[in-house]
């Protein structure tokens, strides 16, 4: 009997509902040993980022105009498919241990998921997606209002999505941190371009495979694996990205994002700048005001 051979997997990018190879042809080994890595992962380039933004821009209007109930259903479907890939996601998280490195990345952030069992991080990530699925048809009532005005009018303020958002997954929490930053963005009807954590990009790549079977319309969420330091300035200066969501960044990278946002007037939200965020803290990470950063307020007048 011939023994089964394990095939070394090369994870692709996830852009516009497809799994293209990076246009640069680059990849790098992740986890394991130099002679026997856990997998190879595509290293996204500036052109890949540009194509992901184009896909997100094309997909966002239909996603933003979908009913809130439908968006909630699709987010819940993501959680269901994550449940089916629980073991694979846990293995992806464990592929780079606390002392391992996927690249020249810095050590994982303090207060992140380092030292927590991978299965516990997967469980928390699934719960986080379910939480924001529940907010999809409720956040408008919390963030919007019926304004008191003088005169025979009704005056309403309602939130609308800002458009295309770049999401930078934090170091040390490659899955939970990613979904914690992504879920409030897509919950509100935005399209997203996700850049994986550099210290362990495998969970983000597996999450792209989850999205492919989760009823998420093509282009609504695009996942790039690569070096954050290489892509962050391009995202900051890209004029078709309307907002950025990141957490636990080094000070110089947070400054790069804010300077880019100031130059082309995009919203930049970097969480954990003073004390780094613990993504297992539900009081912090399940706050509906995380959604508020990625909506614009529209005020409507109507005769009484």
KAVEN-V29281 format. One record per pair of residues at least 6 apart in sequence whose ideal C-beta (glycine too) atoms are under 7 Angstrom apart, sorted by the first residue. I is the first residue (numbers start at 1). J is the second residue. D is the distance in Angstrom with one decimal. If there is no record, write none. Layout:
BEGIN
I;J;D, I;J;D
END
This chain:
BEGIN
8;39;6.6, 8;40;6.8, 9;39;4.8, 10;27;5.9, 10;39;6.9, 10;40;4.2, 11;39;6.0, 11;41;4.9, 11;42;6.3, 11;202;6.7, 11;205;3.5, 11;225;6.6, 12;19;4.0, 12;20;6.3, 12;21;5.8, 12;42;5.5, 13;19;6.9, 13;20;5.7, 13;22;6.0, 13;42;5.3, 13;44;5.8, 13;48;6.0, 13;223;6.7, 13;224;5.7, 13;225;6.6, 14;208;3.1, 14;211;6.4, 14;212;7.0, 14;222;6.1, 14;223;4.1, 15;51;5.7, 15;52;4.9, 15;55;5.5, 15;222;4.8, 16;55;3.7, 16;218;5.2, 16;219;4.7, 16;222;6.8, 17;212;6.8, 17;218;2.8, 17;219;6.4, 21;42;6.1, 22;42;4.4, 22;43;6.0, 22;44;5.4, 22;45;5.9, 22;48;5.4, 23;45;6.0, 23;47;4.9, 23;48;6.0, 24;43;6.9, 24;45;4.2, 26;43;4.0, 27;40;4.6, 27;41;6.1, 27;42;5.2, 27;43;5.9, 28;40;6.8, 28;41;6.3, 28;43;5.8, 28;103;6.2, 29;37;3.5, 29;40;5.6, 30;37;6.1, 30;38;5.6, 30;39;5.6, 30;41;5.2, 30;95;6.2, 30;96;6.3, 30;102;4.5, 30;201;6.6, 30;202;5.6, 31;37;6.0, 31;38;3.1, 31;39;6.9, 31;95;3.6, 31;96;4.8, 31;100;6.2, 31;102;6.9, 32;38;4.4, 38;95;4.0, 38;202;6.9, 39;95;7.0, 39;202;6.0, 41;201;4.9, 41;202;6.4, 41;205;6.0, 41;225;4.8, 42;225;5.7, 43;225;7.0, 43;226;4.6, 43;227;6.7, 44;224;3.9, 44;225;6.2, 44;226;3.7, 44;231;6.5, 46;234;4.9, 48;224;5.9, 49;193;6.8, 49;224;6.3, 49;231;5.7, 49;234;5.5, 49;235;6.5, 52;193;4.5, 52;222;3.9, 52;224;6.0, 53;164;6.1, 53;193;5.7, 53;238;6.1, 53;240;5.3, 53;241;6.0, 55;219;3.9, 55;222;5.6, 56;164;4.6, 56;191;3.7, 56;192;6.5, 56;193;5.5, 56;219;5.7, 56;222;5.8, 57;164;5.5, 57;240;5.9, 58;219;5.6, 59;191;5.2, 59;217;5.7, 59;218;6.4, 59;219;3.0, 59;220;4.9, 60;163;5.8, 60;164;6.0, 60;190;6.6, 60;191;3.8, 62;217;6.5, 63;189;5.8, 63;191;6.0, 63;217;6.0, 63;220;4.9, 64;161;4.5, 64;189;3.7, 68;136;5.0, 68;137;3.8, 68;140;6.9, 69;137;5.1, 71;136;4.5, 71;187;6.6, 71;189;6.6, 72;133;4.8, 72;134;6.7, 72;136;3.4, 72;137;5.4, 74;214;6.8, 74;215;5.0, 74;216;5.8, 75;129;5.9, 75;132;6.1, 75;133;3.6, 75;136;6.2, 75;183;6.8, 75;187;6.4, 76;130;6.3, 76;133;4.2, 77;214;4.9, 77;215;5.0, 78;129;5.4, 78;210;6.4, 78;211;6.8, 78;214;4.4, 78;216;6.8, 79;126;5.0, 79;129;4.3, 79;130;4.8, 79;133;6.7, 81;210;4.8, 81;213;5.4, 81;214;4.8, 82;89;6.6, 82;125;6.7, 82;126;5.0, 82;129;6.7, 82;210;5.5, 83;126;6.0, 85;206;6.5, 85;210;5.8, 86;122;5.4, 88;206;5.7, 89;122;4.8, 89;175;6.1, 89;203;6.1, 89;206;5.6, 90;118;4.1, 90;119;4.8, 90;122;5.1, 92;202;4.1, 92;203;4.4, 92;206;4.8, 93;118;3.9, 93;121;5.7, 93;174;6.1, 93;175;5.8, 93;200;7.0, 93;203;5.4, 94;118;4.5, 95;200;6.6, 95;202;5.0, 96;102;5.1, 96;199;6.4, 96;200;4.1, 98;114;5.7, 98;115;6.5, 101;199;6.8, 102;198;6.7, 102;199;5.5, 102;200;5.3, 102;201;6.3, 103;198;5.7, 103;227;6.4, 105;171;6.3, 105;198;4.0, 105;199;4.2, 106;171;6.7, 106;250;7.0, 108;114;4.6, 108;171;4.7, 108;172;2.6, 108;199;5.6, 109;170;5.8, 109;171;5.0, 109;172;4.5, 109;248;4.0, 109;276;5.1, 110;276;5.3, 111;276;4.3, 111;277;6.3, 111;278;4.3, 112;170;6.2, 112;171;6.8, 112;172;3.1, 112;173;4.0, 112;177;6.5, 112;248;6.6, 112;279;6.5, 113;121;4.8, 113;172;6.1, 113;173;4.0, 113;176;5.5, 113;279;6.4, 114;172;4.7, 121;175;5.7, 121;176;4.9, 122;175;6.5, 124;176;5.2, 124;280;5.8, 125;175;4.8, 125;176;4.6, 125;179;4.8, 128;176;6.7, 128;179;5.2, 128;180;5.5, 128;183;6.1, 128;285;6.8, 129;179;5.5, 129;183;5.5, 131;286;5.1, 132;183;3.7, 132;184;5.8, 132;187;4.5, 135;187;5.7, 135;288;5.8, 135;291;6.6, 136;187;5.0, 139;187;7.0, 139;188;6.8, 139;288;5.4, 139;291;4.9, 140;158;6.1, 140;159;5.6, 142;288;5.4, 143;159;4.8, 143;292;5.5, 143;295;6.6, 144;156;7.0, 144;157;5.2, 144;158;4.6, 144;159;5.6, 145;157;5.3, 146;156;5.7, 147;155;4.2, 147;157;6.0, 149;155;4.4, 152;303;6.4, 152;304;4.4, 153;301;5.3, 153;302;6.4, 153;303;6.1, 153;304;5.7, 154;302;4.5, 154;304;5.7, 155;299;6.7, 155;301;5.6, 156;300;4.9, 157;297;5.3, 157;299;4.8, 158;298;5.5, 158;300;7.0, 159;188;6.9, 159;295;3.7, 159;297;6.0, 160;295;6.1, 160;296;5.2, 160;298;5.4, 161;188;5.1, 161;189;3.7, 161;190;4.4, 161;294;6.7, 161;295;6.1, 162;190;6.1, 162;242;4.6, 162;243;5.1, 162;267;6.4, 162;294;5.4, 162;295;6.4, 162;296;5.6, 163;190;6.4, 163;242;3.8, 164;190;6.9, 164;191;5.3, 164;193;6.9, 164;240;6.4, 164;241;5.4, 164;242;5.3, 165;185;4.7, 165;190;4.8, 165;192;5.2, 165;242;6.6, 165;243;4.6, 165;244;6.8, 165;245;5.8, 165;294;5.8, 166;193;5.0, 166;195;6.9, 166;235;4.4, 166;241;5.0, 166;244;4.8, 167;181;4.9, 167;182;5.1, 167;185;6.2, 167;192;5.3, 167;194;4.7, 167;245;4.9, 168;195;5.1, 168;228;6.1, 168;232;6.9, 168;246;3.9, 169;177;5.5, 169;178;3.9, 169;181;6.8, 169;194;6.5, 169;195;6.6, 169;196;5.3, 169;197;4.3, 169;204;6.0, 170;177;4.0, 170;197;6.2, 170;247;4.8, 170;248;4.3, 171;197;5.3, 171;198;6.7, 171;199;4.8, 171;248;6.7, 172;199;6.7, 173;279;4.9, 174;197;4.3, 174;200;4.3, 174;203;4.3, 174;204;6.5, 175;203;4.1, 175;207;6.8, 176;279;4.6, 177;197;6.9, 177;247;6.6, 177;279;5.0, 178;194;6.6, 178;204;5.8, 178;207;6.6, 180;279;5.1, 180;285;4.8, 181;245;4.9, 181;247;6.1, 182;192;5.8, 182;194;6.0, 182;221;6.9, 184;290;4.3, 184;291;4.4, 184;294;6.6, 185;192;5.1, 185;245;5.8, 185;294;5.2, 186;192;5.8, 186;220;6.5, 186;221;6.3, 187;291;6.0, 188;291;5.1, 188;294;5.2, 188;295;5.1, 190;294;5.4, 191;219;6.4, 191;220;5.1, 192;221;5.1, 193;222;5.0, 193;224;6.7, 194;204;6.5, 194;221;6.5, 194;222;6.7, 194;223;4.8, 194;224;6.7, 195;224;5.2, 195;226;6.9, 195;228;5.8, 195;231;5.4, 196;204;3.4, 196;223;6.8, 196;224;6.7, 196;225;4.5, 197;204;6.8, 198;227;5.6, 198;228;4.8, 201;225;3.9, 204;223;5.5, 204;225;5.8, 205;223;7.0, 205;225;5.4, 207;223;6.4, 208;223;4.0, 211;221;5.4, 224;231;6.9, 232;253;5.6, 232;256;5.7, 232;257;6.6, 233;256;5.6, 233;260;7.0, 235;241;6.0, 235;244;6.5, 236;256;5.5, 236;257;4.9, 236;259;6.9, 236;260;2.5, 236;261;6.7, 237;260;4.8, 237;263;6.8, 237;264;6.8, 239;264;5.0, 241;266;6.0, 242;266;5.7, 242;267;6.8, 243;266;5.7, 243;267;3.9, 243;294;5.7, 244;257;5.5, 244;261;6.8, 244;266;6.5, 244;268;4.9, 244;269;6.8, 245;269;5.3, 246;257;6.5, 246;270;4.9, 247;270;6.8, 247;271;4.1, 247;272;4.7, 247;277;5.3, 248;272;4.3, 248;276;4.6, 248;277;5.9, 249;270;5.7, 254;270;4.6, 254;273;6.0, 257;268;4.9, 257;270;6.2, 258;268;5.2, 261;267;6.8, 261;268;3.8, 267;293;6.4, 269;293;4.5, 271;277;5.5, 277;284;6.2, 279;285;5.6
END
